[in-house]
C-alpha cells in the first residue's frame, strides 16, 4: 500500500498504492495508484492513476489519468484522460471525459453543455460561451456590450454588420476587399478609390 495515507470513510483508500494520499468519503481514493492525491466525496479519486490530483465532489476525479488535475463538482474531471494534464475544472461534470491538456473549465453541464468560460493555460486564450481557445486571446460566442470605452491597439476587423452611435477616429477607417477602396480619415475626409471627397 502507499505510504503516508490518511483515509476516512467506508472503503476509503482501500487497495491504494499511491503515496501521500488523503481520501475522505465512501470509496474515496479506493484503488488509487497516483501519488499526492487529495480526494473528498463519494467515490472521489477512485481508480485515479494521475499524480497530484485534487478531487472534490461526488465521483470527482474518478478514473482520472491526467497529472496535476483539479476537479471540483459533481463528476468533475471524471474520466479525464492521460493526454489531459494540467486541467482545472469547476462545476457539474466540468472536465468529464476531457482529452485536452492545459484547460480551465467553468461549466454546469446540467444547464448548458457549453462551458461558461474555457481557457488554455498554455496559450493564455480564453473563450466565453465556447470551447474555442485556439486562435484569439478572447473569443466570445454571442453579443457583447461595453458600458465604457473599448480601446483597440491593433486592427479591428468586422465581418458582419456594425452599428455605431458615435465613434472617435484617431487615424482612419478603411473599407473594401483591399482595405483601401474606401477611407475616412480623422479629419472627416472621405476617399472613394483614388478620389478624396472633402
N, C-alpha and C positions, 0 to 999 in steps of 0.2 A: 504494500500500500504506500501511498505518497506520504512524505514526511511533513510535519508541521501542519496538519489539517485540523480545522475546527468545524464540527458538523452538529447541527441541531435540528431534529425532526425525524419522523419515521423514514427510515432508509436513506436519510441524507448522508451523502459522502460514501455510501456503501460501494465497494469494488472500485473505489478511486485509486488511481496510481499517480496522479499529478501532485507535485509538491506545492506546498503553501496555498492550499485551498481553504476558503471559508464558505460553507454551504449551510443555508438556513431555509427549512421548509420541507414538505413531503417530497422525498426523492431528489431534492436539490443536490446537484453535484454528483449524483449517482453515476457510476461508471465513467467518470471524467478521467481523461488522460492528460489534459493540458495543465501546464504549470501556472501558478499565480492567478487562479480563478476566484472571483467572488460571485456567488450565486445566491439570490434571495427570492423565494417564491416556489410555488408548486411546480415541480419538475424543472425549475430554473437551472440552466447549465448542465442538465443531464446529458451524458454521452458527448460532452464537448471534447474536441481534440485540439482546439486552438489555444495558444498561450496568451496570458494576460487579458482574459475576458472578464468583463463585469456585466452581469445579467440580473435585472431586477424586474420581476413580474411573472405572471402565470406562463409557464413554458418559455420564458425569455431565454434566449441563447441555447435552447435545446438543439442538440446536434449541430452546433456551430463548429466550423472548421477553420475560420479565419483567425489570425493573430491580432491582438490589440483592438478588440471589438467591444463596444459598449452598447448594450441593448436595454432600453427602459420602456416597459409597457407590455401589454398582453401579447405574447408570441413575438415580441420584438427580436430581431436577428435570429429567429428560429430557422434552422436550415441554411444559415449564411455559409457560403461555400469557401473552400480553401483558396480560391482565387480572389477572395474579397477580404483582404487585410485592411486594418485601419479604418473601421467603419464606426460611426456614431449614429444610432437610430433611436428616435424618441417617438412614442405613440403606439396606438393599437396596430399590431402587425407591421410596424415600421421595420424595414430591412428584412422582412421574412423572405427566405429563399433568394436573397440577394446574391449576385455573382460578380459585382463590380467593386473594386478596391477604392479606398480613399474618399468615401462618401460621408456626407452629413445628411440625414434624412429626418424631416419632421412631418409626420403623417398620421392620420386617423383613417385607416382603410375602411372601417365601418361607415364612414361618412363620405369619403372620396378616395378612390383608388389612386388618384394622382397626388403626390406629396404637396403639401402647402409650400414647403421650402425644401430644395435639394441643392447641396453644394458639393464641390470637389476640392478636397484639401490640397491636392497636387497642383491644380491649375489656378485655384482661387476663384473659379467661376461659380456663380450662384443663379439658380432658376427659381421663379415663383410660379406655382401652378403648372409645373412641367418637370420632366426628368432630364431635359436637355442642358447639360453643363459643358458641352463640347466646344463651343465657339465664343460665346460672349461672357464678359465679366458679370453682366446682369442680363438675364433673359426673363421677360415677363410674358406669360401667355394670357392675353386679355388686355383690358384697358388700363390706363394709368391716369392719375390726377395729382397735380402738384399745386399746393396752396401758396407756394412761394416761388422763387426763381429757379429755373433749370439752366445750368451752365454747361455748355458743351465745348470742350477744349479742342476737339478734333472735328471731323466731318460728321454732319448729321444727315443720315440717309433716310428718306421716307419712300416706302414702296407703295403705300396706299394714299388715300385722300387725307389732306391735312387742313384743319380749320384753325386759324389764329385770330383771336380778338384783338391782339396787339403784339408787336414784336419789335425788338431793337436790333438793328443790323450794325455790327461794328466793322464788317468788311464787305461781303457781298453774298447774294443768294444766286445760285446757278440752277438752271432748269434745262431739260432736254437730254436726249440719249448720250450726247457727247459731254454733257456737263457745262457747255458754253453756248448752247443755242440761244438761251435767254438769260439775261443777267440783270439784277438790280443791285446797285452799289449803295453804300452807306449815305450818299448824298441824295438818294432818291431817284437817280437817273436810271433809265431802263435801256437795255441793249437787246435788239432783235437781230439775231445772227450777227452781221458785222456793222449794223447801224445803231447808233446811240439815239434814243428818243429822250429829249430833255423836258 
